[in-house]
Every structure is written in C-alpha cells, then in structure tokens.
C-alpha cells in the first residue's frame, strides 16, 4: 500500500508541475504573440498617424513649388486648348498675357464684344508660380519685357507667332516658340532668337535687278 500511495503522490506532483508550467505559459502568451507579430495595433496606429502628419507638411510644399518644366507644359496645354476652342466655336480667341502680374486669360471675340469662355477653367485668370516670371515675349507687337501682350487664335487653327521666355529664381530659362502656320510648339532650355532677315550681298543686287 505504501508503494501505491507513493505512486499516486508522484502522479499528483507531476500533474501539478504540468499545470504550473501551463499557467506560466498562458501568462506569457501576450508577450509571445507580440514578439511574433513584431508590432501591436497601437504601435501601427501611432506610426500611421505620424506618417500622415509628415505628408501633410511635405505635400503642400511639393505642389506649390512648381518648376519651369511644369509651368511650360501648362502653358503649352493652354495654347492647345485655345486653338481647339477657336476651331470649335469658329470664332477668334484672344489671349491676354499680363507680364507684370504674371497672369493670362482668354476671351472670345464675338463681333465687337469680348466674352469669357463658358468653360469654368477660364472663369478666373491663370497665374504663374510665384518663383517663375515671363522674361520677355516676341510677338507681332515686337519684343516686350513688360506690360501686356495679346495673342490671337483663329478659327482656321492658325496661331499668332510668338516666342515666350520664362525664367525662375535661379535664372534658368525655358523658351516656348509657337509656329504660326503649322501650330508647332517648341520648348527649349535655351533662348530662341527670331530668325535673322535674309541679307543680300551688294554684288548680288545688280544681278537681281537685271533679272527683273
């Protein structure tokens, strides 16, 4: 009987030991699960909150600090849109460019009246970025470095010839040249000067006069 009692006592101790180890394991389970997951939900929420706050600081600066390329592409898009508008309405469109204020806006010529296009895009004048200005414009009125310049878009698709030079705070240049007949628009990071007039040599002039 002694041996039987001793065996039952050993069994109870073994069960107690296993229950004790299981209890410790259960108490350690949250820590173990945390270690396996890496981060708790609270930590992930905090990180996301900080990330969103950082984006709120950085994104406005990125959107406001336009470069010459983005401003140039926007102006080219404006030219293309006004060319299409003139062809669609079969009316001449005038683009006003205020070089001093850095703004530009179109009107549709209807007889003696000027009408703002119905598209909400043109409801208010478009403005250049604060860090970019128009250095000069070469158009039918000649070369101007200040004041206002008018460009015309005709129902046939023809556009007034013009060369616009934009400049940023670091004196980088972007040139936009509009070809009048084909409507081709060229962009360059160097100045585009007008073609020089054809010069006739003095020794050739008598030959031309004789040919007449």
DRENVEX-828559 format. One record per residue: residue in one letter; x, y, z of N, C-alpha, C, O in turn. Coordinates in steps of 0.2 Angstrom, whole numbers. Atoms other than C-alpha are relative to their C-alpha. Layout:
# residues N
   vexmar     n_x     n_y     n_z    ca_x    ca_y    ca_z     c_x     c_y     c_z     o_x     o_y     o_z
        a       X       Y       Z       X       Y       Z       X       Y       Z       X       Y       Z
...
***
This chain:
# residues 212
   vexmar     n_x     n_y     n_z    ca_x    ca_y    ca_z     c_x     c_y     c_z     o_x     o_y     o_z
        x       4      -6       0       0       0       0       4       6       0       2      11      -3
        x      -5      -5       0      15      11       3       2       2      -7       2       8      -9
        x      -2      -1       7      21       9     -14      -6       3      -4      -4       8      -8
        x       6      -3       4       3      13     -21      -1       7       2      -2      11      -3
        x       1      -6      -2       2      28     -11       5       5      -3       4      11      -5
        x      -5      -4       2      19      34     -16      -1       2      -8       1       7     -10
        x       1       0       8      15      31     -35      -6       6      -1      -5      10      -6
        x       5      -5       1      -1      41     -33       2       7       1       0      12      -2
        x      -3      -6      -1       8      55     -25       4       3      -5       4       9      -7
        x      -5      -2       6      21      56     -39      -4       2      -6      -3       7      -9
        x       4      -2       6       7      57     -52      -3       7       2      -4      11      -3
        x       3      -6      -2      -2      71     -42       6       6      -1       4      11      -3
        x      -5      -5       0      15      81     -41       2       1      -8       3       7     -10
        x      -1      -1       7      18      78     -60      -5       4      -3      -4       8      -7
        x       5      -4       3       1      85     -64       0       7       2      -1      12      -2
        x      -1      -7      -2       4     100     -53       5       3      -3       4       9      -5
        x      -5      -3       3      20     103     -61      -2       2      -7       0       8     -10
        x       3      -1       6      12     102     -78      -4       6       0      -4      11      -5
        x       5      -6       0      -2     114     -73       4       6       1       2      12      -1
        x      -4      -6      -1      11     126     -66       3       3      -6       3       9      -7
        x      -4      -2       6      21     126     -82      -5       3      -5      -4       8      -8
        x       5      -3       4       5     129     -92      -3       6       2      -4      11      -2
        x       2      -6      -3      -1     143     -81       5       5      -2       3      11      -4
        x      -5      -5       2      16     152     -84       0       1      -7       1       7      -9
        x       0      -1       7      15     149    -102      -6       4      -2      -5       9      -7
        x       6      -5       2      -3     157    -103       1       7       2      -1      12      -1
        x      -1      -7      -2       3     172     -93       5       3      -5       5       9      -6
        x      -5      -3       5      17     174    -106      -2       0      -7       1       3     -11
        x       3       0       7       6     172    -121       0       6      -3       2       7      -9
        x       0      -6       4       3     190    -125       6       3      -2       7       5      -7
        x      -7      -2       2      21     194    -124       3      -4      -6       6      -1     -11
        x      -3       5       5      25     179    -135      -4       2      -7       0       2     -12
        x       4      -2       6      11     184    -148       3       7      -2       3       8      -8
        x      -3      -6       2      18     202    -148       7      -1      -3       8       2      -9
        x      -6       1       3      35     196    -152       0      -3      -7       3      -2     -11
        x       1       3       6      29     185    -166      -3       5      -5      -1       5     -11
        x       3      -5       5      19     200    -174       4       5      -1       4       8      -7
        x      -5      -5       1      33     212    -172      -3       7       3       1      10       7
        x       3      -6      -3      21     227    -168      -7      -1       2     -11      -5       0
        x       7       0      -3       5     230    -158      -4       4      -5      -2       8      -8
        x       4      -5       4     -10     238    -166       1       7       2       0      11      -3
        x      -1      -7      -2      -7     253    -156       6       3      -3       6       9      -5
        x      -6      -3       3      10     255    -162       0       1      -7       2       7     -10
        x       1      -1       7       5     253    -180      -4       7      -1      -3      10      -6
        x       5      -6       0      -9     267    -177       5       6       1       4      11      -3
        x      -4      -6      -1       4     279    -170       5       1      -6       6       7      -8
        x      -4      -1       6      16     276    -185      -4       3      -6      -1       7      -9
        x       4      -3       5       2     279    -197      -2       7       1      -2      11      -4
        x       2      -7      -2      -3     295    -188       6       4      -1       5      10      -4
        x      -6      -4       2      15     301    -189       1       1      -7       3       6     -10
        x      -1       0       7      16     297    -207      -4       4      -4      -2       8      -8
        x       5      -5       3       0     306    -212       2       7       2       1      11      -2
        x      -2      -7      -2       6     321    -202       6       3      -4       6       8      -6
        x      -6      -2       5      23     321    -212      -3       2      -7       0       7     -10
        x       3      -1       6      13     320    -228      -3       7      -1      -3      10      -5
        x       3      -7       0       3     335    -223       4       6       0       2      11      -2
        x      -4      -5       0      18     345    -221       4       0      -7       5       6      -9
        x      -4       1       6      28     339    -237      -4       2      -6      -2       5     -10
        x       4       0       6      14     338    -250      -2       7      -2      -1       9      -8
        x       1      -7       3       9     356    -250       6       4      -2       5       8      -7
        x      -6      -3       2      27     362    -252       1      -3      -7       3       1     -12
        x      -2       3       7      29     350    -267      -5       3      -5      -3       4     -11
        x       5      -3       5      13     356    -275       1       7      -2      -1       9      -7
        x      -1      -7       1      17     374    -273       6       2      -4       7       7      -7
        x      -6      -1       3      35     373    -279       0      -3      -7       3      -8      -8
        x       0       2       6      32     372    -297       7       1      -4      10       6      -2
        x      -6      -2       4      47     371    -309      -2       2      -7      -7       3      -9
        x       1      -3       6      50     378    -326      -4      -5      -5      -8      -3      -9
        x       3       5       5      45     362    -335      -7      -1       1     -11      -1      -4
        x       7       1      -1      28     360    -326      -4       6      -2      -9       6      -5
        x       3      -6       2      24     378    -329       0       1      -8      -5       3     -11
        x       0       0       8      29     377    -348      -5      -5      -3      -8      -3      -7
        x       5       5       2      19     361    -350      -7       3       0     -11       2      -4
        x       7      -3      -1       4     370    -343      -2       5      -5      -7       6      -7
        x       1      -5       5       6     385    -355      -1      -3      -6      -5      -1     -10
        x       1       4       7       8     373    -370      -7      -3       0     -10      -2      -5
        x       7       2       0      -8     365    -364      -5       5      -1     -11       4      -4
        x       5      -6       1     -17     382    -363       0       2      -8      -6       3     -10
        x       0      -2       7     -11     386    -381      -4      -5      -4      -8      -3      -8
        x       4       5       3     -18     369    -387      -7       1       1     -11       0      -4
        x       7       0      -2     -34     371    -378      -4       6      -4      -9       6      -6
        x       3      -6       3     -37     389    -385       0      -1      -8      -5       2     -11
        x       1       1       7     -33     383    -403      -6      -4      -1      -9      -3      -6
        x       6       4       1     -46     370    -401      -6       3       1     -11       2      -3
        x       6      -4      -1     -58     382    -394      -2       4      -6      -8       5      -8
        x       1      -4       6     -56     394    -409      -3      -4      -6      -8      -2      -9
        x       2       4       5     -59     380    -421      -7      -3       1     -11      -3      -3
        x       7       3      -1     -74     373    -412      -5       5       0     -11       4      -3
        x       5      -5       1     -83     389    -410       0       4      -6      -5       8      -7
        x      -1      -4       6     -77     396    -426       0       8       1      -3      12      -3
        x      -1      -7      -2     -73     412    -418       7       2       2      11      -3       5
        x      -7      -1      -2     -56     421    -415       0       1       8      -4       4      11
        x      -2       0      -7     -49     419    -397       6       5       1      11       4      -2
        x      -6      -4      -2     -38     432    -389       2      -2       6      -2      -3      11
        x      -3       1      -6     -26     428    -376       4       6       3       8       8       0
        x      -3      -6      -3     -21     442    -364       5      -3       4       4      -7       8
        x      -6       2      -4      -4     440    -356       2       6       4       5      11       1
        x      -3      -5      -4       0     452    -342       7      -2       3       7      -6       8
        x      -7       2      -2      19     451    -340       2       2       7       5      -1      11
        x      -2      -3      -7      20     462    -324      -3      -4       5       0      -5      11
        x       3       4      -6       7     452    -314       1      -7      -1      -1     -11       4
        x      -1       7       1      11     435    -321      -6      -4      -1      -7      -9       1
        x       7       3       1      -7     431    -326      -1       0      -8       1       4     -12
        x       2       0       7     -15     427    -343      -7      -3       0      -9      -8       4
        x       7       2       0     -33     424    -348      -3       1      -7      -1       6     -11
        x       3       0       6     -43     421    -364      -7       4      -1     -11       3       4
        x       6      -3       2     -58     430    -372      -2      -2      -7       2      -3     -11
        x       2       2       7     -69     425    -387      -3       6      -3      -7      10       0
        x       2      -6       4     -71     439    -400      -7      -2      -3      -7      -6      -8
        x       7       1       4     -90     440    -405      -2       7      -2      -5      10       2
        x       2      -7       3     -92     455    -416       5       5       4      11       4       4
        x      -3      -5      -3     -87     470    -406       1      -2       8       3       2      12
        x       0       1      -7     -89     461    -389       6      -6       1       7     -10      -3
        x      -4       5      -2     -77     450    -379      -3      -4       5      -6      -1      10
        x       3       5      -4     -84     435    -370       4      -5       3       9      -7       0
        x      -4       5      -3     -77     424    -357      -2      -7      -2      -8      -8      -2
        x       2       7       2     -77     406    -362      -4      -3       6      -3      -2      11
        x       5       3      -4     -91     396    -354       4      -5       5       1      -7      10
        x      -4       5      -4     -78     383    -348       2       3       7       5       8       7
        x      -2      -3      -6     -76     385    -329       8       1       1      10       5       5
        x      -7       0       0     -57     383    -332       2       7      -1       7      10       2
        x      -2      -7       2     -56     401    -339      -4       5       4      -4      11       2
        x       4      -5      -4     -68     409    -326       4       5       3       2      11       4
        x      -5      -5      -4     -53     417    -317       7       0      -4       8      -6      -7
        x      -6       0       4     -36     422    -325       5      -5       3       5      -7       9
        x      -5       5      -2     -22     409    -324       6       4       2       8       9      -1
        x      -6      -4      -3      -7     414    -313       6      -5       0       6     -11       1
        x      -6       3       0      11     409    -315       2      -2       8      -1       2      12
        x      -2       1      -6      20     402    -300       4       6       3       7       9      -1
        x      -3      -6      -3      27     415    -288       8       0      -1      11       5      -1
        x      -7       0       1      45     409    -292       2       0      -7       8       0      -9
        x      -1       0       8      43     410    -311      -3       6      -3      -9       8      -1
        x       2      -6       4      41     425    -322       1       0      -7       5      -4      -9
        x      -1      -1       7      40     430    -340       5       5      -1       5      11       1
        x      -5      -5       1      56     437    -345      -1       5      -6       0      11      -6
        x       1      -4       5      51     443    -362      -5      -4      -5      -5     -10      -5
        x       5       3       6      38     439    -377       2       4      -6       2      10      -7
        x      -1      -2       7      42     441    -395      -6      -2      -4      -7      -8      -5
        x       6       1       4      26     443    -405      -1       5      -5       4       9      -7
        x       1      -4       5      18     453    -418       1       8       2       3      12      -2
        x      -1      -7      -3      19     469    -407       8       1       1       9       7       3
        x      -7      -1      -1      38     466    -406       2      -3       6      -2      -7       9
        x      -3       3      -7      49     461    -391      -2       4       6      -1      11       6
        x       2      -4      -6      41     466    -375       3      -3       7       3     -10       7
        x      -2       2      -7      48     464    -357      -4       2       6      -3       0      11
        x       5      -1      -5      34     471    -348      -7       2      -3      -7       3      -9
        x       6      -2       3      16     477    -350      -4      -6      -2      -4     -12       1
        x       4       6       2       3     466    -359       1      -1      -7       2       3     -11
        x      -1       2       7       4     456    -375      -6      -4      -1      -9      -8       3
        x       5       4       2     -10     449    -385       2      -5      -5       5      -3     -10
        x      -1       5       4     -10     433    -394      -7      -2      -3     -12      -3       1
        x       7       1       3     -24     428    -407       0      -7      -2       5     -10      -5
        x       2       6       3     -31     411    -411      -5       0      -5     -11       2      -3
        x       5      -1       5     -40     409    -427      -4      -6      -1      -2     -12       0
        x       4       6       1     -55     398    -432       3      -5      -5       2     -11      -5
        x      -4       5       5     -43     390    -446       5      -4       4       7      -9       1
        x      -5       3      -4     -32     384    -432       7       3       0      12       1       3
        x      -6      -4       0     -19     397    -436       1       3       7      -4       6      10
        x      -2      -4      -6     -10     405    -421       5       5      -1       9       5      -6
        x      -5      -5       1      -1     421    -420       7      -2       2       8      -6       7
        x      -7       2      -2      18     418    -420       2       4       7       1       9       8
        x      -2      -3      -6      26     421    -403       6      -5       3       6     -11       2
        x      -5       4      -3      41     416    -393       0       3       7       1       9       9
        x       1      -2      -7      39     416    -374       6      -2       4       8      -8       4
        x      -5       2      -4      54     416    -362      -2       0       7      -3       5      10
        x       1       0      -7      51     410    -344       6       0       4      11      -3       1
        x      -6       0      -4      64     412    -330      -2      -1       7      -7       2       9
        x       2       2      -7      64     405    -312       5       4       4       9       9       2
        x      -4      -4      -4      73     412    -297       7      -1       0      11       3       2
        x      -7       1       2      89     404    -302       3       2      -6       8       0      -9
        x      -1      -2       7      89     412    -319       1      -5      -5       4      -5     -10
        x       0       5       5      86     396    -328      -6       2      -5     -11       5      -3
        x       4      -3       5      77     399    -344      -4      -6      -4      -1     -11      -5
        x       4       4       5      63     390    -354      -3       4      -5      -7       9      -4
        x       3      -3       6      58     395    -371      -5      -4      -3      -5     -10      -4
        x       6       3       3      41     392    -379      -1       3      -7      -2       9      -6
        x       0      -3       7      41     395    -398      -6      -3      -3      -7      -9      -4
        x       6       2       3      24     395    -407       1       1      -8       2       7     -10
        x       0      -1       7      25     392    -426      -7       2      -3     -12      -2      -1
        x       6      -3       1      11     402    -434      -4      -5      -5     -10      -5      -4
        x       3       3       5       7     391    -449      -2      -7       2      -8      -9       2
        x       1       7      -2       9     373    -443      -3      -1       7      -6      -6       9
        x       3       0      -7       4     377    -425       5      -4       4       3      -6      10
        x      -5       3      -4      20     368    -419       3       4       6       4      10       5
        x      -3      -3      -6      26     372    -402       6      -3       2       7      -9       4
        x      -6       3      -2      44     370    -397       2       3       7       0       8       9
        x      -2      -2      -6      51     370    -380       8      -1       1      10      -6      -2
        x      -8       1       0      70     373    -376       2       3       7      -1       8       9
        x      -3      -2      -6      81     376    -361       5       6      -1       8       8       3
        x      -4      -6       2      90     390    -371      -5       5      -3     -10       3      -6
        x       4      -5       3      84     406    -378      -1      -2      -7       4      -4     -11
        x       1       1       7      76     405    -395      -1       7      -3      -6      11      -2
        x       0      -7       3      80     421    -405      -4      -1      -7      -3      -6     -10
        x       3       0       7      70     426    -421       5      -1      -5      11       1      -5
        x      -4       1       5      77     421    -437       3       7      -3      -1      11      -4
        x      -2      -6       3      88     434    -445      -2       1      -7      -3      -3     -10
        x       2      -1       7      82     443    -460       5      -2      -5      11      -1      -4
        x      -4       2       5      89     437    -476       4       6      -3       1      11      -5
        x      -4      -6       2     103     449    -481       3      -2      -8       5      -8      -9
        x      -3       1       7     108     451    -500       6       4      -1       7      10       1
        x      -7      -3       1     126     454    -504      -1       6      -5      -5       5     -10
        x       0      -5       4     129     470    -513       2      -2      -7      -1       1     -12
        x      -2       2       7     137     461    -528      -5      -4      -3      -5      -5      -9
        x       6       4       3     121     451    -530      -5       4      -2      -9       2      -6
        x       6      -4       1     109     465    -530       0       2      -8      -6       2     -11
        x       0      -2       7     114     471    -548      -3      -6      -4      -7      -5      -9
        x       3       6       3     110     453    -554      -7      -1       1     -11      -3      -4
        x       7       0      -1      93     453    -546      -4       5      -4      -9       4      -7
        x       3      -6       4      89     470    -554       0      -2      -7      -5       0     -11
        x       0       2       7      94     463    -571      -5      -5      -1      -8      -5      -7
        x       5       5       1      83     448    -569      -7       3       0     -11       0      -4
        x       7      -3       0      68     459    -566      -1       3      -7      -7       6      -8
***
